[in-house]
Amino acid sequence: MPDISKLVGLAVDAAGSTDMVSLIKQAHWIVKLTMALLTGMFLVGVYIIIYKTLYIRRASVESVMFNESFWRSRDIEQIYKHAQMLRNSPISQMFVAGYTELAKLNADERMKSDKEGNLENIERALRKAQTVETTRLESMTPFLATTGSAAPFIGLFGTVIGIMTAFQSISGKGNATLDTVGPHIAEALFATAIGLVAAVPAVMAYNYFVRRIRVLRSEMETFEQDYLNIIKRHFLH
């Protein structure tokens, strides 16, 4: 049986003599293209993770601030002014849409008698605002899902091409020592490594964002019902 320690030592020597830059330079052009694509997906994914984390955090904080103002204040004008300052909160934007629609209806003398129609108009305005805010919250997250599912397979594709190239090199040289095979196998596996590096944080971030967005959507639905009840009792009686 071969001495395992000697094989490990040879592998370490081969890896030490071949740095990452050399691996990329010596790789097949398809493997290079695969690595470039995965690197781009990783960088875009990092940008989206940072941006969405900050955005959703601001949306959550400002929603808490608006809820406190909404239930504490009895002056709807003050609530409206406060909501305009909290532009990152989906709930405050729903309130602005509902308030704007209510103001239009109150300004139209012909619409004041149609209470049911007025309530439906306000409800449609709230639903439209909720759809817009949900779209904003979910923007760019599909890219993370795509990266998480596709990046490992793209990396595996690069690995397969690299191993095929390694076998062709072996058949051309006529020997299969670790010194000749090691660099080719390393450059092939490097593509899979990049794919995993791009996929793992993307999947984790996507699941995190989905959960946070689900909470915000639930808050928007609850606020819609509360807001409609308040409008019905105090403004459309």
ZAMARGU-4260 file (C-alpha; in steps of 0.2 Angstrom, whole numbers, plus 5000, padded with zeros to 4 digits):
<rodrens>
0) 5000/5000/5000 | 5006/5018/4996 | 5013/5028/5011 | 4999/5041/5015 | 5010/5053/5023
5) 5021/5054/5007 | 5006/5057/4996 | 5000/5071/5008 | 5017/5079/5007 | 5018/5078/4988
10) 5001/5086/4987 | 5006/5100/4999 | 5022/5103/4989 | 5011/5104/4973 | 4999/5116/4980
15) 5013/5127/4987 | 5021/5128/4971 | 5005/5133/4962 | 4996/5148/4969 | 4978/5153/4965
20) 4984/5166/4951 | 4993/5152/4942 | 4979/5140/4944 | 4967/5153/4936 | 4980/5157/4922
25) 4983/5139/4918 | 4964/5134/4918 | 4954/5130/4902 | 4945/5145/4895 | 4928/5138/4899
30) 4934/5136/4917 | 4940/5154/4917 | 4923/5160/4911 | 4915/5149/4924 | 4926/5157/4938
35) 4922/5174/4932 | 4904/5171/4931 | 4903/5164/4949 | 4914/5178/4955 | 4902/5191/4948
40) 4888/5182/4956 | 4896/5182/4972 | 4900/5201/4972 | 4883/5205/4966 | 4876/5194/4980
45) 4887/5203/4993 | 4880/5220/4988 | 4862/5214/4988 | 4864/5206/5005 | 4872/5222/5013
50) 4859/5234/5004 | 4844/5223/5009 | 4850/5221/5026 | 4851/5239/5029 | 4835/5243/5020
55) 4824/5230/5029 | 4831/5235/5045 | 4827/5253/5042 | 4809/5248/5036 | 4807/5238/5053
60) 4813/5252/5064 | 4803/5266/5055 | 4787/5255/5055 | 4789/5253/5074 | 4791/5272/5075
65) 4775/5275/5065 | 4765/5263/5074 | 4769/5272/5090 | 4764/5288/5083 | 4749/5282/5075
70) 4741/5274/5090 | 4747/5288/5102 | 4742/5304/5092 | 4724/5309/5090 | 4728/5322/5076
75) 4728/5314/5059 | 4737/5329/5052 | 4752/5326/5063 | 4752/5308/5059 | 4752/5312/5041
80) 4767/5323/5043 | 4776/5310/5053 | 4772/5297/5040 | 4779/5308/5026 | 4796/5308/5035
85) 4796/5289/5037 | 4798/5285/5019 | 4806/5268/5022 | 4792/5261/5032 | 4779/5251/5021
90) 4765/5255/5034 | 4768/5273/5034 | 4767/5273/5015 | 4751/5264/5016 | 4744/5277/5028
95) 4750/5291/5016 | 4740/5282/5002 | 4725/5280/5012 | 4725/5298/5019 | 4727/5305/5002
100) 4713/5295/4995 | 4702/5301/5010 | 4706/5319/5007 | 4701/5318/4989 | 4685/5310/4994
105) 4681/5323/5007 | 4685/5337/4994 | 4672/5329/4982 | 4655/5334/4987 | 4647/5321/4976
110) 4656/5307/4984 | 4652/5311/5002 | 4635/5302/5002 | 4642/5286/4995 | 4650/5279/5010
115) 4652/5261/5004 | 4660/5267/4988 | 4672/5278/4998 | 4677/5264/5009 | 4681/5253/4994
120) 4691/5267/4986 | 4702/5269/5002 | 4704/5250/5003 | 4710/5249/4985 | 4722/5263/4988
125) 4729/5254/5003 | 4730/5237/4993 | 4739/5246/4979 | 4751/5254/4991 | 4754/5237/5000
130) 4758/5229/4983 | 4770/5243/4979 | 4779/5241/4996 | 4780/5222/4995 | 4788/5223/4978
135) 4801/5235/4985 | 4804/5224/4999 | 4806/5209/4988 | 4816/5217/4975 | 4833/5209/4971
140) 4830/5194/4983 | 4826/5183/4968 | 4844/5185/4962 | 4850/5177/4979 | 4838/5162/4976
145) 4845/5160/4959 | 4863/5161/4965 | 4860/5149/4979 | 4852/5136/4967 | 4863/5138/4952
150) 4880/5143/4958 | 4885/5125/4964 | 4880/5118/4947 | 4889/5131/4938 | 4904/5127/4948
155) 4902/5109/4945 | 4901/5112/4927 | 4918/5121/4928 | 4925/5106/4938 | 4920/5093/4925
160) 4928/5103/4911 | 4944/5105/4922 | 4945/5086/4925 | 4942/5082/4907 | 4956/5094/4903
165) 4967/5086/4916 | 4964/5068/4909 | 4968/5075/4892 | 4985/5082/4899 | 4988/5065/4907
170) 4985/5055/4891 | 4997/5067/4882 | 5011/5066/4894 | 5009/5047/4897 | 5012/5048/4916
175) 5000/5051/4930 | 5011/5057/4945 | 5004/5069/4958 | 5015/5083/4951 | 5007/5082/4934
180) 4989/5078/4940 | 4988/5089/4956 | 4988/5107/4948 | 4974/5102/4935 | 4963/5094/4948
185) 4966/5109/4960 | 4961/5121/4946 | 4946/5110/4942 | 4940/5110/4961 | 4943/5128/4963
190) 4928/5132/4952 | 4917/5121/4963 | 4924/5130/4978 | 4919/5147/4971 | 4902/5141/4967
195) 4899/5135/4985 | 4906/5152/4992 | 4894/5161/4981 | 4879/5150/4985 | 4880/5147/5004
200) 4878/5165/5010 | 4865/5169/4996 | 4854/5155/5002 | 4856/5160/5020 | 4852/5178/5016
205) 4838/5174/5005 | 4829/5163/5019 | 4833/5177/5032 | 4825/5191/5020 | 4810/5180/5016
210) 4806/5178/5035 | 4808/5197/5038 | 4798/5202/5023 | 4784/5190/5029 | 4783/5198/5045
215) 4782/5216/5037 | 4768/5209/5026 | 4759/5203/5041 | 4760/5220/5049 | 4754/5228/5033
220) 4739/5217/5032 | 4735/5220/5051 | 4737/5239/5048 | 4725/5239/5033 | 4711/5232/5044
225) 4714/5243/5058 | 4715/5259/5047 | 4699/5254/5038 | 4690/5252/5054 | 4696/5269/5061
230) 4690/5277/5044 | 4673/5268/5045 | 4670/5274/5063 | 4676/5292/5063 | 4676/5298/5045
235) 4663/5289/5035 | 4649/5289/5048
</rodrens>
